[in-house]
Amino acid sequence: MSSATTYESTSSGHMCDMDRCVERTSLSTHNFGRRFYGYQQWSPDSDQACKFFKWLDKNTCPHGRATAPLVHERFIRYKAEAVAARNERDEAHAREAEARVLLRIAKRKDEKTKLVLRIVEDKVYKYRLALFFSWTMLGIYFVFSTAFRGHGHTQLCLP
């Protein structure tokens, strides 16, 4: 490594290559808005990453220190609102999915009901047709039985 592109961390003794460092902005209350160089994969929870950083500007001005808690509080509030909105969206998606399932079930029931109604209407039509033909045949029988009553038919009489 060349000495021109290398910084030495004073806290951990690690050597960091300049290419692995990125410019970041501090969001802490005390140093809010200050720019610094730090390892690109650094995270507060990680013990494996290099802890190197170097401030790029001077200390935060008193006005910045006074507004930092307000900005931080607003940031936390917006973050909570975003989480709440995300939860509401997820709940709405779940309700929508449940409504789609219920709609699908209702459509199936509607189709079954229409099929049963069609079958019943067919039966009613057949019963009406059968009733019409039976009454027609009965009428024809009575007409012919009265018309041909005295023409060669023998009637049985009881003594």
DSSP file (Angstrom, degrees, kcal/mol; ACC not computed):
  #  RESIDUE AA STRUCTURE BP1 BP2  ACC     N-H-->O    O-->H-N    N-H-->O    O-->H-N    TCO  KAPPA ALPHA  PHI   PSI    X-CA   Y-CA   Z-CA
    1    1 A M              0   0    0      0, 0.0     2,-0.2     0, 0.0     5,-0.1   0.000 360.0 360.0 360.0 142.2    0.0    0.0    0.0
    2    2 A S    >   -     0   0    0      1,-0.1     3,-0.6     3,-0.0     4,-0.2  -0.605 360.0-130.0 -86.9 152.6    1.2    3.4   -0.7
    3    3 A S  G >  S+     0   0    0     -2,-0.2     3,-0.5     1,-0.2    -1,-0.1   0.695 102.6  65.2 -74.2 -17.9    1.4    5.9    2.1
    4    4 A A  G 3  S+     0   0    0      1,-0.2    -1,-0.2     3,-0.0    -2,-0.0   0.813 108.6  37.1 -74.8 -29.5   -0.5    8.6    0.1
    5    5 A T  G <  S+     0   0    0     -3,-0.6    13,-2.8     2,-0.0     2,-0.4   0.229 103.1  89.2-106.3  14.1   -3.7    6.6   -0.1
    6    6 A T  E <   -A   17   0A   0     -3,-0.5     2,-0.4    11,-0.2    11,-0.2  -0.928  51.8-167.4-119.1 135.4   -3.5    5.1    3.4
    7    7 A Y  E     -A   16   0A   0      9,-1.8     9,-1.9    -2,-0.4     2,-0.6  -0.899  17.1-138.2-111.2 147.4   -4.9    6.5    6.7
    8    8 A E  E     -A   15   0A   0     -2,-0.4     2,-0.4     7,-0.2     7,-0.2  -0.922  15.7-132.0-107.0 127.4   -3.9    5.0   10.0
    9    9 A S     >  -     0   0    0      5,-2.4     4,-1.2    -2,-0.6    43,-0.1  -0.626  11.0-159.6 -76.6 127.9   -6.6    4.6   12.6
   10   10 A T  T  4 S+     0   0    0     -2,-0.4    -1,-0.2     1,-0.1    42,-0.0   0.745  86.6  49.7 -79.9 -22.5   -5.5    6.0   15.9
   11   11 A S  T  4 S+     0   0    0      1,-0.1    -1,-0.1    40,-0.1    41,-0.0   0.880 126.6  16.4 -86.2 -37.9   -8.1    4.0   17.9
   12   12 A S  T  4 S-     0   0    0      2,-0.1    -2,-0.1     0, 0.0     3,-0.1   0.584  91.1-123.5-114.5 -11.7   -7.7    0.5   16.6
   13   13 A G     <  +     0   0    0     -4,-1.2    -3,-0.1     1,-0.3     2,-0.1   0.519  61.2 143.5  81.9   3.4   -4.3    0.5   14.8
   14   14 A H        -     0   0    0     -6,-0.1    -5,-2.4     1,-0.0     2,-0.5  -0.422  47.7-134.4 -75.7 151.9   -5.9   -0.7   11.5
   15   15 A M  E     -A    8   0A   0     -7,-0.2     2,-0.4    -2,-0.1    -7,-0.2  -0.948  22.8-164.5-106.6 123.6   -4.7    0.5    8.2
   16   16 A C  E     -A    7   0A   0     -9,-1.9    -9,-1.8    -2,-0.5     2,-0.3  -0.908  17.2-129.5-112.7 135.1   -7.5    1.5    5.8
   17   17 A D  E >   -A    6   0A   0     -2,-0.4     3,-1.7   -11,-0.2     4,-0.4  -0.620  19.3-128.6 -77.4 137.5   -7.1    2.0    2.1
   18   18 A M  G >  S+     0   0    0    -13,-2.8     3,-1.2    -2,-0.3    -1,-0.1   0.808 107.5  63.2 -57.9 -31.5   -8.6    5.3    0.9
   19   19 A D  G 3  S+     0   0    0      1,-0.3    -1,-0.3   -14,-0.2   -13,-0.1   0.745 100.7  52.2 -67.0 -22.7  -10.6    3.4   -1.8
   20   20 A R  G <  S+     0   0    0     -3,-1.7    20,-2.8     2,-0.0     2,-0.3   0.504  96.0  86.1 -91.1  -4.7  -12.5    1.6    1.0
   21   21 A C  E <   -B   39   0B   0     -3,-1.2     2,-0.3    -4,-0.4    18,-0.2  -0.737  58.4-168.8 -97.7 145.8  -13.5    4.8    2.8
   22   22 A V  E     -B   38   0B   0     16,-3.1    16,-2.2    -2,-0.3     2,-0.4  -0.905  29.0-103.7-129.1 158.7  -16.5    6.9    1.9
   23   23 A E  E     +B   37   0B   0     -2,-0.3     2,-0.3    14,-0.2    14,-0.2  -0.697  47.2 176.1 -83.6 131.6  -17.7   10.3    2.8
   24   24 A R  E     -B   36   0B   0     12,-3.3    12,-2.2    -2,-0.4     2,-0.4  -0.818  27.0-127.5-131.5 168.7  -20.5   10.2    5.4
   25   25 A T  E     -B   35   0B   0     -2,-0.3     2,-0.2    10,-0.2    10,-0.2  -0.980  25.1-125.7-121.1 132.8  -22.6   12.6    7.5
   26   26 A S        -     0   0    0      8,-3.1     7,-2.8    -2,-0.4     8,-0.2  -0.550  20.9-176.2 -76.6 137.2  -23.0   12.2   11.2
   27   27 A L        +     0   0    0     -2,-0.2     5,-0.2     5,-0.2    -1,-0.1   0.239  44.0 120.9-113.6   8.8  -26.5   12.0   12.5
   28   28 A S  S    S-     0   0    0      3,-0.2     4,-0.2     1,-0.1    -2,-0.0  -0.373  72.2-119.5 -71.7 155.9  -25.6   12.0   16.2
   29   29 A T  S >  S+     0   0    0      1,-0.2     3,-0.7     2,-0.2    39,-0.2   0.896 110.4  46.4 -64.7 -41.6  -27.0   14.7   18.4
   30   30 A H  T 3  S+     0   0    0      1,-0.2    30,-0.2    38,-0.1    -1,-0.2   0.874 127.0  26.3 -71.7 -37.5  -23.6   16.1   19.4
   31   31 A N  T >  S+     0   0    0     28,-0.1     3,-1.9     3,-0.1    -5,-0.3  -0.113  83.8 167.1-117.2  34.4  -22.0   16.1   15.9
   32   32 A F  T <   +     0   0    0     -3,-0.7    -5,-0.2     1,-0.3     3,-0.1  -0.253  67.9   7.1 -59.0 129.3  -25.2   16.4   13.8
   33   33 A G  T 3  S+     0   0    0     -7,-2.8    -1,-0.3     1,-0.3     2,-0.2   0.352  89.6 139.0  85.0  -6.0  -24.4   17.3   10.1
   34   34 A R    <   -     0   0    0     -3,-1.9    -8,-3.1    -8,-0.2     2,-0.3  -0.507  47.3-133.5 -74.9 141.1  -20.7   17.0   10.3
   35   35 A R  E     +B   25   0B   0    -10,-0.2    21,-2.6    -2,-0.2    22,-0.8  -0.704  32.0 164.6 -94.4 145.1  -19.0   15.2    7.4
   36   36 A F  E     -BC  24  55B   0    -12,-2.2   -12,-3.3    -2,-0.3     2,-0.4  -0.986  36.9-113.9-153.4 159.9  -16.3   12.5    7.9
   37   37 A Y  E     +BC  23  54B   0     17,-2.6    17,-1.8    -2,-0.3     2,-0.3  -0.817  44.4 161.7 -93.3 137.7  -14.5    9.8    6.1
   38   38 A G  E     -BC  22  53B   0    -16,-2.2   -16,-3.1    -2,-0.4    15,-0.2  -0.979  46.8 -75.9-152.0 163.8  -15.2    6.3    7.3
   39   39 A Y  E >   -B   21   0B   0     13,-1.0     3,-1.5    -2,-0.3   -18,-0.2  -0.368  42.6-130.2 -61.7 135.5  -14.9    2.6    6.2
   40   40 A Q  T 3  S+     0   0    0    -20,-2.8    -1,-0.1     1,-0.3   -19,-0.1   0.747 103.7  43.6 -66.0 -25.9  -17.7    1.8    3.6
   41   41 A Q  T 3  S+     0   0    0    -21,-0.2    -1,-0.3     9,-0.1     2,-0.2   0.207  84.4 130.5-104.5  16.0  -18.9   -1.3    5.4
   42   42 A W    <   +     0   0    0     -3,-1.5     9,-0.1    10,-0.1     5,-0.1  -0.451  26.8 169.7 -71.3 138.9  -18.9    0.1    8.9
   43   43 A S    >   -     0   0    0      3,-0.2     3,-1.2    -2,-0.2     6,-0.2  -0.980  43.7-117.1-143.2 152.8  -22.0   -0.3   11.0
   44   44 A P  T 3  S+     0   0    0      0, 0.0    -1,-0.0     0, 0.0    -2,-0.0   0.795 114.3  49.2 -61.2 -27.8  -22.4    0.4   14.8
   45   45 A D  T 3  S+     0   0    0     -3,-0.0     2,-0.4     2,-0.0    -3,-0.0   0.617  91.9  95.1 -86.6 -12.6  -23.2   -3.3   15.5
   46   46 A S    <   +     0   0    0     -3,-1.2    -3,-0.2     1,-0.1    -5,-0.0  -0.648  41.1 177.2 -88.9 131.6  -20.2   -4.7   13.6
   47   47 A D  S    S+     0   0    0     -2,-0.4    -1,-0.1     1,-0.1     4,-0.1   0.521  78.8  64.4 -99.8 -10.5  -17.0   -5.5   15.4
   48   48 A Q  S    S+     0   0    0      2,-0.1    -1,-0.1     3,-0.0     2,-0.1   0.779  84.9  83.7 -85.9 -28.2  -15.3   -6.9   12.3
   49   49 A A  S    S-     0   0    0     -6,-0.2     2,-0.1    -8,-0.1    -7,-0.0  -0.362  92.1 -93.5 -78.3 157.0  -15.2   -3.7   10.2
   50   50 A C        -     0   0    0      1,-0.1   -11,-0.3    -2,-0.1    -1,-0.1  -0.441  25.7-148.7 -67.3 139.5  -12.5   -1.1   10.6
   51   51 A K        +     0   0    0     -2,-0.1    -1,-0.1    -4,-0.1   -40,-0.1   0.248  48.7 137.1 -95.0  11.6  -13.4    1.7   13.0
   52   52 A F        +     0   0    0    -43,-0.1   -13,-1.0   -45,-0.1     2,-0.3  -0.310  19.7 156.4 -65.0 138.8  -11.4    4.4   11.2
   53   53 A F  E     -C   38   0B   0    -15,-0.2     2,-0.4   -32,-0.0   -15,-0.2  -0.969  21.3-164.7-154.1 156.6  -12.9    7.8   10.6
   54   54 A K  E     -C   37   0B   0    -17,-1.8   -17,-2.6    -2,-0.3     2,-0.1  -0.969  25.2-123.0-144.4 124.9  -11.6   11.3   10.0
   55   55 A W  E     -C   36   0B   0     -2,-0.4   -19,-0.3   -19,-0.2     4,-0.1  -0.423  16.3-165.5 -66.1 139.9  -13.6   14.5   10.4
   56   56 A L  S    S+     0   0    0    -21,-2.6     2,-0.2    -2,-0.1   -20,-0.2   0.562  70.0  32.9-100.9 -13.2  -13.6   16.6    7.2
   57   57 A D  S    S-     0   0    0    -22,-0.8     3,-0.1     1,-0.1   -23,-0.0  -0.776  89.7 -86.9-134.0 178.7  -14.9   19.8    8.9
   58   58 A K        -     0   0    0     -2,-0.2    -1,-0.1     1,-0.2     3,-0.1  -0.175  65.2 -60.9 -79.4 177.4  -14.7   21.7   12.1
   59   59 A N        -     0   0    0      1,-0.1    -1,-0.2   -25,-0.1     2,-0.1  -0.143  67.2 -88.2 -56.2 154.5  -17.0   21.2   15.1
   60   60 A T        -     0   0    0    -30,-0.2    -1,-0.1    -3,-0.1   -27,-0.1  -0.403  47.9-111.3 -65.7 139.7  -20.7   21.8   14.7
   61   61 A C     >  -     0   0    0      1,-0.1     4,-2.1    -3,-0.1     3,-0.2  -0.271  27.9-106.9 -69.4 161.1  -21.7   25.4   15.3
   62   62 A P  H  > S+     0   0    0      0, 0.0     4,-1.9     0, 0.0     5,-0.1   0.858 121.6  54.2 -58.4 -36.2  -23.8   26.2   18.4
   63   63 A H  H  > S+     0   0    0      2,-0.2     4,-2.1     1,-0.2     5,-0.2   0.905 108.0  50.1 -64.5 -39.9  -26.9   26.7   16.2
   64   64 A G  H  > S+     0   0    0      1,-0.2     4,-1.7    -3,-0.2    -1,-0.2   0.885 109.3  51.1 -64.0 -39.1  -26.4   23.3   14.7
   65   65 A R  H  < S+     0   0    0     -4,-2.1    -1,-0.2     1,-0.2    -2,-0.2   0.853 110.8  49.4 -66.2 -33.1  -26.1   21.7   18.2
   66   66 A A  H  X S+     0   0    0     -4,-1.9     4,-0.5    -5,-0.2    -2,-0.2   0.865 115.8  41.4 -73.9 -36.0  -29.3   23.5   19.2
   67   67 A T  H  X S+     0   0    0     -4,-2.1     4,-2.7     1,-0.2     5,-0.3   0.712  96.2  80.2 -85.3 -19.2  -31.3   22.3   16.1
   68   68 A A  H  X S+     0   0    0     -4,-1.7     4,-3.0     1,-0.2     5,-0.2   0.907  92.1  48.6 -56.7 -46.9  -29.9   18.7   16.1
   69   69 A P  H  > S+     0   0    0      0, 0.0     4,-2.6     0, 0.0    -1,-0.2   0.892 112.5  49.8 -62.4 -35.6  -32.2   17.4   18.8
   70   70 A L  H  X S+     0   0    0     -4,-0.5     4,-2.4     2,-0.2    -2,-0.2   0.928 113.8  44.4 -66.1 -44.1  -35.2   18.9   17.0
   71   71 A V  H  X S+     0   0    0     -4,-2.7     4,-2.7     2,-0.2    -1,-0.2   0.912 114.2  50.3 -65.7 -41.6  -34.2   17.4   13.7
   72   72 A H  H  X S+     0   0    0     -4,-3.0     4,-2.4    -5,-0.3    -2,-0.2   0.916 110.9  48.7 -62.9 -42.6  -33.4   14.1   15.4
   73   73 A E  H  X S+     0   0    0     -4,-2.6     4,-2.3    -5,-0.2    -2,-0.2   0.913 112.8  47.7 -62.8 -43.2  -36.8   14.1   17.2
   74   74 A R  H  X S+     0   0    0     -4,-2.4     4,-2.9     2,-0.2     5,-0.2   0.898 110.4  52.6 -65.0 -39.6  -38.6   14.9   13.9
   75   75 A F  H  X S+     0   0    0     -4,-2.7     4,-2.4     2,-0.2    -2,-0.2   0.928 110.1  47.6 -60.9 -45.3  -36.6   12.2   12.2
   76   76 A I  H  X S+     0   0    0     -4,-2.4     4,-2.3     2,-0.2    -1,-0.2   0.903 112.4  49.9 -63.1 -40.8  -37.7    9.6   14.8
   77   77 A R  H  X S+     0   0    0     -4,-2.3     4,-2.5     2,-0.2    -2,-0.2   0.931 112.0  47.0 -64.2 -45.1  -41.3   10.8   14.5
   78   78 A Y  H  X S+     0   0    0     -4,-2.9     4,-2.4     1,-0.2    -1,-0.2   0.878 111.0  52.3 -63.6 -36.9  -41.3   10.5   10.7
   79   79 A K  H  X S+     0   0    0     -4,-2.4     4,-2.2    -5,-0.2    -1,-0.2   0.915 110.4  47.7 -64.9 -42.1  -39.7    7.1   11.0
   80   80 A A  H  X S+     0   0    0     -4,-2.3     4,-2.6     2,-0.2    -2,-0.2   0.896 111.6  50.6 -65.0 -40.2  -42.4    6.0   13.4
   81   81 A E  H  X S+     0   0    0     -4,-2.5     4,-2.7     2,-0.2    -2,-0.2   0.887 109.4  51.2 -64.4 -37.7  -45.1    7.4   11.0
   82   82 A A  H  X S+     0   0    0     -4,-2.4     4,-2.4     2,-0.2    -2,-0.2   0.903 110.5  48.2 -65.2 -40.9  -43.5    5.5    8.1
   83   83 A V  H  X S+     0   0    0     -4,-2.2     4,-2.5     2,-0.2    -2,-0.2   0.920 112.7  48.6 -64.4 -43.0  -43.6    2.3   10.1
   84   84 A A  H  X S+     0   0    0     -4,-2.6     4,-2.6     2,-0.2    -2,-0.2   0.912 112.1  48.7 -63.6 -42.3  -47.2    2.9   11.0
   85   85 A A  H  X S+     0   0    0     -4,-2.7     4,-2.5     2,-0.2    -1,-0.2   0.893 110.9  50.8 -64.0 -39.3  -48.1    3.6    7.4
   86   86 A R  H  X S+     0   0    0     -4,-2.4     4,-2.5     2,-0.2    -2,-0.2   0.907 110.9  48.7 -64.2 -41.4  -46.3    0.4    6.3
   87   87 A N  H  X S+     0   0    0     -4,-2.5     4,-2.6     2,-0.2    -2,-0.2   0.916 111.5  49.5 -64.3 -42.8  -48.2   -1.6    8.9
   88   88 A E  H  X S+     0   0    0     -4,-2.6     4,-2.6     2,-0.2    -2,-0.2   0.904 110.9  50.4 -61.9 -40.8  -51.5   -0.1    7.7
   89   89 A R  H  X S+     0   0    0     -4,-2.5     4,-2.5     2,-0.2    -2,-0.2   0.925 110.8  48.6 -62.7 -43.8  -50.6   -0.9    4.1
   90   90 A D  H  X S+     0   0    0     -4,-2.5     4,-2.2     2,-0.2    -2,-0.2   0.904 112.2  48.8 -63.1 -41.0  -49.8   -4.5    5.1
   91   91 A E  H  X S+     0   0    0     -4,-2.6     4,-2.7     2,-0.2    -1,-0.2   0.904 110.7  51.0 -64.2 -41.0  -53.1   -4.8    7.0
   92   92 A A  H  X S+     0   0    0     -4,-2.6     4,-2.5     1,-0.2    -2,-0.2   0.902 109.7  50.1 -63.4 -40.6  -55.0   -3.3    4.0
   93   93 A H  H  X S+     0   0    0     -4,-2.5     4,-2.4     2,-0.2    -1,-0.2   0.904 111.0  49.4 -63.5 -40.1  -53.3   -5.8    1.7
   94   94 A A  H  X S+     0   0    0     -4,-2.2     4,-2.4     2,-0.2    -2,-0.2   0.921 112.3  47.3 -65.2 -43.1  -54.3   -8.6    4.0
   95   95 A R  H  X S+     0   0    0     -4,-2.7     4,-2.5     1,-0.2    -2,-0.2   0.887 111.7  51.6 -64.7 -37.7  -57.9   -7.4    4.1
   96   96 A E  H  X S+     0   0    0     -4,-2.5     4,-2.3     2,-0.2    -2,-0.2   0.917 109.9  48.4 -64.7 -42.8  -57.9   -7.1    0.4
   97   97 A A  H  X S+     0   0    0     -4,-2.4     4,-2.0     2,-0.2    -2,-0.2   0.910 112.1  49.3 -63.1 -42.2  -56.6  -10.6   -0.1
   98   98 A E  H  X S+     0   0    0     -4,-2.4     4,-2.4     1,-0.2    -2,-0.2   0.899 110.3  51.1 -63.5 -40.1  -59.3  -11.9    2.4
   99   99 A A  H  X S+     0   0    0     -4,-2.5     4,-2.6     1,-0.2    -2,-0.2   0.880 108.0  52.7 -65.2 -37.8  -62.0   -9.9    0.5
  100  100 A R  H  X S+     0   0    0     -4,-2.3     4,-2.4     2,-0.2    -1,-0.2   0.904 109.3  49.1 -63.8 -40.1  -60.8  -11.5   -2.8
  101  101 A V  H  X S+     0   0    0     -4,-2.0     4,-2.3     2,-0.2    -2,-0.2   0.937 112.7  47.3 -63.6 -46.0  -61.1  -15.0   -1.3
  102  102 A L  H  X S+     0   0    0     -4,-2.4     4,-2.6     1,-0.2    -2,-0.2   0.884 111.5  51.3 -63.5 -38.0  -64.6  -14.2    0.0
  103  103 A L  H  X S+     0   0    0     -4,-2.6     4,-2.5     2,-0.2    -1,-0.2   0.911 109.1  50.6 -63.9 -42.2  -65.6  -12.8   -3.4
  104  104 A R  H  X S+     0   0    0     -4,-2.4     4,-2.1     2,-0.2    -2,-0.2   0.912 111.8  47.7 -61.2 -42.7  -64.3  -15.9   -5.1
  105  105 A I  H  X S+     0   0    0     -4,-2.3     4,-2.5     2,-0.2    -2,-0.2   0.916 111.5  50.4 -64.1 -43.0  -66.4  -18.1   -2.7
  106  106 A A  H  X S+     0   0    0     -4,-2.6     4,-2.4     1,-0.2    -2,-0.2   0.888 109.1  51.4 -63.2 -39.1  -69.5  -15.9   -3.3
  107  107 A K  H  X S+     0   0    0     -4,-2.5     4,-2.4     2,-0.2    -1,-0.2   0.905 109.7  49.9 -64.8 -40.5  -69.0  -16.2   -7.0
  108  108 A R  H  X S+     0   0    0     -4,-2.1     4,-2.5     2,-0.2    -2,-0.2   0.926 111.5  48.2 -62.7 -44.0  -68.8  -20.0   -6.7
  109  109 A K  H  X S+     0   0    0     -4,-2.5     4,-2.6     1,-0.2    -2,-0.2   0.898 110.9  51.8 -62.6 -39.5  -72.0  -20.0   -4.6
  110  110 A D  H  X S+     0   0    0     -4,-2.4     4,-2.5     2,-0.2    -2,-0.2   0.911 109.9  48.6 -62.7 -43.4  -73.7  -17.8   -7.1
  111  111 A E  H  X S+     0   0    0     -4,-2.4     4,-2.1     2,-0.2    -2,-0.2   0.910 112.4  48.5 -63.6 -42.0  -72.8  -20.1  -10.0
  112  112 A K  H  X S+     0   0    0     -4,-2.5     4,-2.6     2,-0.2    -2,-0.2   0.916 111.5  50.0 -63.7 -42.4  -74.0  -23.1   -8.0
  113  113 A T  H  X S+     0   0    0     -4,-2.6     4,-2.6     1,-0.2    -2,-0.2   0.908 110.1  50.0 -63.5 -42.2  -77.3  -21.4   -7.2
  114  114 A K  H  X S+     0   0    0     -4,-2.5     4,-2.3     2,-0.2    -1,-0.2   0.888 111.2  49.7 -63.1 -38.8  -77.8  -20.4  -10.9
  115  115 A L  H  X S+     0   0    0     -4,-2.1     4,-2.2     2,-0.2    -2,-0.2   0.928 111.7  47.3 -65.4 -45.3  -77.2  -24.0  -11.9
  116  116 A V  H  X S+     0   0    0     -4,-2.6     4,-2.6     1,-0.2    -2,-0.2   0.909 111.9  51.3 -62.1 -41.9  -79.7  -25.3   -9.3
  117  117 A L  H  X S+     0   0    0     -4,-2.6     4,-2.6     1,-0.2    -2,-0.2   0.905 109.2  50.0 -62.3 -42.3  -82.2  -22.7  -10.4
  118  118 A R  H  X S+     0   0    0     -4,-2.3     4,-2.1     2,-0.2    -1,-0.2   0.901 111.3  49.0 -62.8 -41.0  -81.8  -23.8  -14.1
  119  119 A I  H  X S+     0   0    0     -4,-2.2     4,-2.2     2,-0.2    -2,-0.2   0.924 112.4  47.8 -64.2 -44.3  -82.3  -27.5  -13.1
  120  120 A V  H  X S+     0   0    0     -4,-2.6     4,-2.6     1,-0.2    -2,-0.2   0.905 110.5  51.5 -64.5 -41.7  -85.4  -26.6  -11.1
  121  121 A E  H  X S+     0   0    0     -4,-2.6     4,-2.4     1,-0.2    -1,-0.2   0.890 109.0  51.4 -62.9 -38.6  -86.8  -24.5  -14.0
  122  122 A D  H  X S+     0   0    0     -4,-2.1     4,-2.4     2,-0.2    -1,-0.2   0.916 110.8  48.2 -62.6 -42.9  -86.2  -27.4  -16.3
  123  123 A K  H  X S+     0   0    0     -4,-2.2     4,-2.9     2,-0.2    -2,-0.2   0.920 110.8  50.5 -63.7 -43.6  -88.1  -29.7  -14.0
  124  124 A V  H  X S+     0   0    0     -4,-2.6     4,-2.5     1,-0.2     5,-0.2   0.917 110.7  49.9 -60.3 -43.5  -91.0  -27.2  -13.6
  125  125 A Y  H  X S+     0   0    0     -4,-2.4     4,-2.4     2,-0.2    -1,-0.2   0.929 112.4  46.8 -61.0 -45.5  -91.2  -27.0  -17.4
  126  126 A K  H  X S+     0   0    0     -4,-2.4     4,-2.8     1,-0.2    -2,-0.2   0.906 112.5  49.9 -64.8 -41.6  -91.3  -30.8  -17.8
  127  127 A Y  H  X S+     0   0    0     -4,-2.9     4,-2.6     2,-0.2    -1,-0.2   0.899 111.8  48.1 -64.0 -40.5  -93.9  -31.2  -15.0
  128  128 A R  H  X S+     0   0    0     -4,-2.5     4,-2.8     2,-0.2    -2,-0.2   0.908 112.5  49.1 -64.7 -42.0  -96.1  -28.5  -16.7
  129  129 A L  H  X S+     0   0    0     -4,-2.4     4,-2.6    -5,-0.2    -2,-0.2   0.924 112.8  47.0 -63.3 -44.1  -95.7  -30.3  -20.0
  130  130 A A  H  X S+     0   0    0     -4,-2.8     4,-2.4     2,-0.2    -2,-0.2   0.905 112.9  49.5 -64.9 -40.7  -96.6  -33.6  -18.5
  131  131 A L  H  X S+     0   0    0     -4,-2.6     4,-2.5     2,-0.2     5,-0.2   0.914 110.9  50.1 -63.3 -43.2  -99.6  -32.0  -16.7
  132  132 A F  H  X S+     0   0    0     -4,-2.8     4,-2.3     1,-0.2    -2,-0.2   0.940 113.3  45.0 -60.9 -48.0 -100.7  -30.4  -20.0
  133  133 A F  H  X S+     0   0    0     -4,-2.6     4,-2.7     2,-0.2    -2,-0.2   0.883 112.7  51.3 -65.6 -37.7 -100.5  -33.7  -21.9
  134  134 A S  H  X S+     0   0    0     -4,-2.4     4,-2.3     2,-0.2    -1,-0.2   0.920 113.0  44.6 -66.8 -41.7 -102.2  -35.7  -19.2
  135  135 A W  H  X S+     0   0    0     -4,-2.5     4,-2.4     2,-0.2    -1,-0.2   0.866 113.5  51.5 -69.3 -34.6 -105.1  -33.3  -19.0
  136  136 A T  H  X S+     0   0    0     -4,-2.3     4,-2.7    -5,-0.2    -2,-0.2   0.932 111.5  46.5 -65.4 -44.6 -105.3  -33.2  -22.8
  137  137 A M  H  X S+     0   0    0     -4,-2.7     4,-2.4     2,-0.2    -2,-0.2   0.893 112.6  50.2 -64.7 -39.4 -105.4  -37.1  -22.9
  138  138 A L  H  X S+     0   0    0     -4,-2.3     4,-2.4     2,-0.2    -1,-0.2   0.907 111.7  48.5 -65.0 -41.1 -108.0  -37.1  -20.2
  139  139 A G  H  X S+     0   0    0     -4,-2.4     4,-2.5     2,-0.2    -2,-0.2   0.926 111.3  49.4 -63.6 -44.9 -110.1  -34.6  -22.1
  140  140 A I  H  X S+     0   0    0     -4,-2.7     4,-2.7     1,-0.2     5,-0.2   0.904 110.2  52.3 -61.2 -40.7 -109.7  -36.6  -25.4
  141  141 A Y  H  X S+     0   0    0     -4,-2.4     4,-2.7     1,-0.2    -2,-0.2   0.933 110.9  45.9 -61.7 -46.4 -110.8  -39.7  -23.5
  142  142 A F  H  X S+     0   0    0     -4,-2.4     4,-2.0     2,-0.2     5,-0.2   0.885 112.8  50.8 -66.0 -37.3 -113.9  -38.1  -22.1
  143  143 A V  H  X S+     0   0    0     -4,-2.5     4,-2.1     1,-0.2    -2,-0.2   0.955 115.9  40.9 -64.0 -48.2 -114.8  -36.6  -25.5
  144  144 A F  H  X S+     0   0    0     -4,-2.7     4,-2.3     1,-0.2    -2,-0.2   0.866 112.7  54.8 -69.7 -34.0 -114.4  -39.9  -27.3
  145  145 A S  H  < S+     0   0    0     -4,-2.7    -1,-0.2    -5,-0.2    -2,-0.2   0.879 114.0  40.6 -68.8 -35.2 -116.1  -41.8  -24.5
  146  146 A T  H >< S+     0   0    0     -4,-2.0     3,-0.7    -5,-0.2     4,-0.3   0.830 115.7  51.3 -79.2 -31.6 -119.2  -39.6  -24.6
  147  147 A A  H 3< S+     0   0    0     -4,-2.1     3,-0.3     1,-0.2    -2,-0.2   0.867 118.1  36.1 -73.3 -36.2 -119.2  -39.5  -28.4
  148  148 A F  T >< S+     0   0    0     -4,-2.3     3,-0.5    -5,-0.2     5,-0.3   0.107  84.5 110.4-103.7  22.8 -119.0  -43.2  -28.9
  149  149 A R  T <  S+     0   0    0     -3,-0.7     4,-0.3     1,-0.2    -1,-0.2   0.898  85.8  32.3 -67.4 -42.8 -121.2  -44.2  -25.9
  150  150 A G  T 3  S+     0   0    0     -3,-0.3     2,-1.0    -4,-0.3    -1,-0.2   0.348  95.7  95.6 -98.0   7.0 -124.2  -45.5  -27.9
  151  151 A H  S <  S-     0   0    0     -3,-0.5    -1,-0.1     1,-0.1     3,-0.1  -0.637 112.3 -48.2-105.1  76.4 -122.4  -46.9  -31.0
  152  152 A G  S    S+     0   0    0     -2,-1.0     2,-0.5     1,-0.3    -1,-0.1   0.472  96.8 126.8  85.2   2.6 -121.8  -50.5  -30.5
  153  153 A H        -     0   0    0     -4,-0.3     2,-0.5    -5,-0.3    -1,-0.3  -0.794  51.3-141.0 -91.6 133.5 -120.4  -50.5  -27.0
  154  154 A T        -     0   0    0     -2,-0.5     2,-0.5    -3,-0.1    -4,-0.0  -0.777  11.0-150.8 -94.1 135.2 -122.1  -52.8  -24.6
  155  155 A Q        -     0   0    0     -2,-0.5     2,-0.5    -6,-0.0    -6,-0.0  -0.841  12.3-129.9-104.9 143.1 -122.6  -51.6  -21.2
  156  156 A L        -     0   0    0     -2,-0.5     2,-0.4     2,-0.0    -2,-0.0  -0.756  24.2-166.8 -90.3 131.6 -122.7  -53.9  -18.3
  157  157 A C        -     0   0    0     -2,-0.5    -2,-0.0     2,-0.0     0, 0.0  -0.945  16.9-131.4-120.0 142.1 -125.6  -53.4  -16.1
  158  158 A L              0   0    0     -2,-0.4    -2,-0.0     1,-0.1     0, 0.0  -0.750 360.0 360.0 -90.1 136.9 -126.0  -54.9  -12.7
  159  159 A P              0   0    0      0, 0.0    -1,-0.1     0, 0.0    -2,-0.0   0.490 360.0 360.0 -68.2 360.0 -129.4  -56.7  -12.0
